[in-house]
């Protein structure tokens, strides 16, 4: 398997390569370089990304390891430490303690499964390529019940490299046109824990035997470990009871998870594969931040909630670093009269509920940025 760093580097290089860049730890993050015909106006536009990169690089150089990686690693560690008391509480005959155990396990699973897999897919948990590969397999396959290879290809090479580009990174993977809006927005997400491993198995077609065997074994290990602990530690006597508990815990935050994935891209400008704008215009027009939310920011991570614009501009950064560079990025984009899109969760929910057919069923219109493309 390619290293996480190589996957992410290809994502950044996929739109024209670059010289120089920012460094996270000892890894260089390529800057985007003008790949067009060398026109003066294109060089000027591309220099916006280079200028912003230098400002972010300055913040990174002044940051400690604790800020770059330690904060997020500590949050993940705390989530794993919540699991033993959660299993013990689930063995209680008292309803209040049992429900507390269910809540604790559901929140811990959300942090590990969403925040952990996302950071691991971007290589943001370690500066070592070897550890980066290990964490990607551990979080994506064992904890997330998905294929690390397929997940990183879809997220890094498609979604990030081709954000809001029709047919490539347009988030159409999240669309299920035949479902009514009530079912899609509020009921279907509960099935995500069941669908995820099935989709992972479907994505294994065409991969080497070694990758297939490893993925199946890792997914089975993650699922069986939780089941075994529920039976032997929590004292569940029924197979169906243990499986239902697994579903409830894993689906606890599935509804906002689906919402977040569609709110921050769908409904924003979409671009043609042959006439896409430069990177800084693509990301500022095609990505949206939600406000700070104590629950979602800490369970899903800042880069998926309140710092999604920063994350798409600098995908190597950890959640905490995205939060730290947020004032720098927002100030710069506002000064340069570039969009810095923000909207509330409820506002986006109302938009998608009222315009469900337009946003989630019909093909989106293609946007052309006059004077930019």
C-alpha atoms as one frame of an Amber mdcrd trajectory, in Angstrom:
protein
   0.000   0.000   0.000   1.226   3.487  -0.815   2.188   5.506   2.204  -0.340
   7.969   3.529   2.074  10.789   2.795   2.500   9.687  -0.824  -1.275   9.462
  -1.285  -1.728  13.003   0.042   1.203  14.313  -1.981  -0.358  12.930  -5.145
  -3.576  14.727  -4.207  -1.727  18.038  -4.053   0.332  17.302  -7.149  -2.696
  16.184  -9.099  -3.563  19.734 -10.154  -0.206  20.807 -11.463   2.590  19.946
  -9.034   4.652  22.571  -7.305   7.965  23.708  -5.944   8.527  24.429  -2.310
   5.603  24.240   0.093   4.836  24.101   3.757   6.251  21.585   6.186   4.344
  19.655   8.801   7.004  18.090  10.966   9.581  16.808   8.473   7.179  16.407
   5.557   6.945  18.941   2.760   3.475  19.808   1.556   3.740  20.806  -2.104
   2.600  24.252  -3.096   0.474  24.634  -6.168   2.272  26.089  -9.172   0.731
  27.595 -12.279   0.302  24.815 -14.789  -1.120  26.925 -17.614   0.498  28.797
 -20.439   2.525  31.158 -18.277   0.250  34.152 -18.645   1.012  36.982 -16.248
  -2.507  37.026 -14.811  -2.352  33.285 -14.005   0.945  33.728 -12.168  -0.636
  36.520 -10.131  -3.619  34.391  -9.248  -1.546  31.360  -8.310   0.676  33.508
  -6.116  -2.339  34.004  -3.844  -2.082  30.354  -2.822   1.682  30.674  -2.398
   1.290  33.789  -0.265  -1.332  32.130   1.927   0.880  29.047   2.197   3.761
  31.147   3.516   1.511  32.675   6.179   0.312  29.231   7.267   3.876  27.891
   7.182   4.902  30.612   9.638   2.173  29.523  12.070   3.217  25.874  11.751
   6.890  26.638  12.404   5.947  28.519  15.575   3.795  25.638  16.819   4.927
  22.908  19.193   4.469  19.166  18.648   1.648  19.318  21.184  -0.222  21.800
  18.999   0.578  20.030  15.716  -0.353  16.503  16.821  -0.459  16.122  20.595
  -3.900  17.664  21.203  -5.646  15.402  18.688  -3.717  12.300  19.769  -4.774
  13.033  23.358  -8.446  13.297  22.364  -8.231   9.940  20.579  -6.425   8.381
  23.557  -9.115   9.688  25.925 -11.763   8.112  23.703 -10.095   4.706  23.923
  -9.824   5.115  27.703 -13.597   5.679  27.826 -14.243   2.209  26.395 -13.448
   0.061  29.509 -15.891   1.958  31.785 -18.438   1.953  28.949 -18.320  -1.856
  28.683 -18.614  -2.160  32.469 -21.552   0.255  32.630 -23.325  -1.714  29.897
 -23.272  -4.677  32.258 -25.255  -2.802  34.893 -28.829  -3.825  35.714 -29.644
  -0.195  36.548 -31.197   1.560  33.535 -29.477   4.888  34.237 -25.993   3.332
  34.342 -26.750   1.184  31.306 -27.833   4.239  29.289 -24.740   6.127  30.447
 -22.592   3.253  29.199 -24.416   3.319  25.854 -23.875   7.072  25.543 -20.219
   6.837  26.527 -19.526   4.083  24.011 -21.436   5.878  21.247 -19.486   9.108
  21.719 -16.154   7.271  21.985 -16.941   5.344  18.816 -17.797   8.566  16.959
 -14.454  10.140  17.913 -12.469   7.035  16.978 -14.439   6.189  13.857 -14.815
   9.681  12.352 -12.057  11.878  13.765  -9.524   9.023  13.981 -10.111   7.637
  10.483 -10.090  11.114   8.942  -6.819  12.163  10.555  -5.246   8.778   9.766
  -6.267   8.985   6.102  -4.379  12.293   5.835  -1.316  11.066   7.728  -1.929
  13.714  10.399  -1.266  11.434  13.384   2.433  10.806  12.828   5.423  12.173
  10.925   6.616   8.607  10.266   5.447   6.959   7.026   5.537   3.527   8.666
   3.364   4.645  11.562   1.176   6.530   9.100   0.431   3.279   7.242  -0.213
   1.471  10.523  -2.646   4.091  11.821  -4.471   4.200   8.480  -5.122   0.442
   8.602  -5.911   0.473  12.317  -8.415   3.325  12.245  -9.984   2.854   8.810
 -10.219  -0.946   8.724 -10.326  -2.151  12.338 -12.183   0.803  13.867 -14.034
   2.103  10.804 -14.952  -1.218   9.128 -13.866   0.069   5.714 -11.059  -0.557
   3.249  -8.051   1.688   3.883  -7.011   1.534   0.233 -10.480   2.320  -1.128
 -11.159   4.912   1.550  -7.945   6.834   0.931  -8.415   6.662  -2.832 -11.943
   8.035  -2.603 -11.161  10.701  -0.025  -7.627  11.801  -0.924  -7.309  11.176
  -4.654 -10.897  12.010  -5.615 -12.627  14.244  -3.051  -9.623  16.416  -2.176
  -7.899  16.443  -5.556 -11.144  17.168  -7.423 -13.317  19.009  -4.899 -16.707
  19.884  -6.446 -15.603  18.768  -9.919 -18.494  17.081 -11.710 -18.080  13.318
 -12.007 -14.936  13.237  -9.838 -15.176  14.916  -6.436 -18.715  16.309  -6.575
 -19.930  14.436  -3.447 -22.478  12.533  -5.564 -21.443   9.398  -3.660 -23.659
  10.680  -0.835 -26.742  10.988  -3.044 -29.491   8.354  -2.970 -32.095   9.888
  -5.330 -34.760   7.216  -4.847 -35.112   7.920  -1.112 -37.661  10.517   0.070
 -36.134  13.453   1.909 -37.473  12.450   5.361 -36.040   8.944   4.973 -32.677
  10.141   3.618 -32.113  12.940   6.109 -33.358  11.314   9.303 -33.837   7.537
   8.983 -31.447   6.044   6.401 -28.272   7.280   8.193 -29.009   4.783  10.994
 -28.078   2.007   8.547 -24.571   3.419   7.933 -22.854   0.947  10.341 -24.423
  -1.958   8.424 -23.812  -0.555   4.941 -20.189   0.498   5.525 -18.555  -2.986
   5.711 -20.716  -4.183   2.786 -19.547  -1.250   0.643 -15.973  -1.978   1.743
 -16.257  -5.566   0.476 -17.673  -4.330  -2.827 -14.670  -2.010  -3.244 -12.215
  -4.888  -2.869 -12.881  -6.107  -6.401  -9.732  -5.826  -8.499  -7.337  -5.530
  -5.550  -4.570  -7.995  -4.815  -5.315 -11.103  -2.757  -3.150  -9.787   0.070
  -5.122  -6.532   0.330  -8.441  -8.396   0.182  -7.466 -10.882   2.907  -6.000
  -8.184   5.163  -9.047  -5.922   4.810 -11.545  -8.710   5.493  -9.561  -9.906
   8.524  -9.147  -6.382   9.955 -12.834  -5.508   9.547 -13.835  -8.855  11.101
 -11.391  -8.275  13.969 -12.878  -4.861  14.756 -16.480  -6.058  14.693 -15.849
  -9.304  16.570 -13.771  -7.565  19.262 -16.670  -5.321  20.227 -19.117  -8.231
  20.101 -16.817 -10.424  22.261 -16.383  -7.683  24.848 -20.141  -7.106  25.060
 -20.709 -10.824  25.660 -17.794 -11.462  28.036 -17.336  -8.120  29.834 -20.750
  -6.490  29.698 -22.511  -9.812  30.216 -24.939  -9.731  27.292 -26.672 -13.111
  27.125 -28.323 -12.644  23.749 -26.542 -12.487  20.411 -29.275 -10.225  19.091
 -28.974  -7.957  22.117 -25.226  -7.546  21.630 -25.629  -6.855  17.918 -28.382
  -4.324  18.570 -26.199  -2.574  21.131 -23.384  -2.414  18.563 -25.754  -0.875
  16.019 -27.064   1.755  18.451 -23.579   2.782  19.580 -22.178   2.919  16.047
 -25.206   4.767  14.645 -25.526   7.270  17.501 -24.145  10.208  15.478 -24.795
   8.844  11.979 -27.480  11.424  11.215 -25.248  14.501  11.755 -22.395  12.592
  10.063 -24.404  12.316   6.827 -25.609  15.897   7.186 -22.103  17.281   7.569
 -20.864  15.410   4.504 -23.539  16.901   2.251 -23.930  20.357   3.832 -20.376
  21.508   3.191 -20.150  20.858  -0.566 -23.481  20.095  -2.228 -25.368  23.256
  -3.128 -22.127  25.177  -3.654 -20.532  25.887  -7.064 -19.655  22.776  -9.093
 -17.026  22.856 -11.817 -16.413  21.191 -15.167 -13.438  18.768 -15.297 -12.101
  20.682 -18.290 -12.641  24.208 -16.941 -11.852  24.090 -13.256 -10.469  27.183
 -11.536  -7.119  27.411  -9.760  -6.893  25.638  -6.421  -7.510  28.620  -4.137
 -10.641  29.612  -6.100 -11.863  26.021  -6.282 -11.612  25.511  -2.528 -12.949
  28.900  -1.440 -15.998  28.633  -3.708 -16.682  24.910  -3.223 -16.229  24.445
   0.544 -18.221  25.743   3.505 -17.565  25.968   7.251 -20.164  25.292   9.917
 -19.992  27.241  13.214 -18.174  25.840  16.239 -20.230  23.075  17.824 -19.027
  21.571  21.122 -20.368  18.098  20.302 -19.498  17.802  16.599 -16.192  19.691
  16.744 -14.816  17.315  19.354 -16.281  14.092  18.003 -15.854  14.648  14.250
 -12.929  17.077  14.440 -12.531  20.775  13.627 -11.417  20.007  10.062 -14.809
  18.448   9.299 -16.932  21.090  11.030 -15.715  24.625  11.692 -12.429  24.512
   9.744 -13.426  22.664   6.566 -12.189  25.460   4.290  -8.801  25.413   6.027
  -8.735  21.619   5.775  -9.292  21.624   2.017  -6.648  24.283   1.487  -4.123
  22.471   3.730  -5.216  18.815   4.053  -2.059  17.715   5.927  -2.927  19.755
   9.013  -4.383  18.127  12.112  -7.705  19.299  13.534  -6.033  21.476  16.148
  -3.732  23.094  13.589  -6.679  23.797  11.277  -8.276  25.627  14.203  -5.057
  27.525  14.890  -4.583  28.741  11.293  -8.294  29.573  10.883  -7.909  33.288
  11.814  -4.969  33.627   9.405  -6.831  31.971   6.528 -10.120  33.826   7.052
  -8.354  37.189   7.375  -6.311  36.607   4.229  -9.285  35.483   2.127 -11.360
  38.457   3.283  -8.523  40.861   2.489  -8.197  39.410  -1.015 -11.985  39.582
  -1.548 -12.192  35.798  -1.851 -15.184  33.863  -0.483 -14.963  32.485   3.034
 -18.239  30.597   3.183 -19.967  29.917   6.502 -23.497  28.870   7.387 -25.266
  27.370  10.378 -26.249  23.714  10.712 -29.957  24.525  10.974 -29.814  26.861
   7.985 -28.254  24.143   5.818 -30.744  21.575   7.102 -33.624  23.876   6.166
 -32.086  24.440   2.716 -31.680  20.719   2.021 -35.130  19.920   3.373 -36.835
  22.585   1.249 -34.747  22.015  -1.908 -34.121  18.285  -1.611 -35.039  17.475
  -5.222 -32.845  20.236  -6.615 -29.819  19.438  -4.439 -29.969  15.667  -3.964
 -31.834  14.305  -7.002 -31.227  16.498 -10.045 -27.786  17.010 -11.616 -26.132
  20.199 -10.308 -25.471  23.153 -12.639 -21.870  23.857 -13.621 -20.397  27.114
 -12.358 -17.893  29.139 -14.358 -15.938  31.830 -12.564 -15.621  34.644 -15.095
 -12.102  36.007 -15.280 -10.699  33.157 -13.194 -10.914  29.965 -15.252
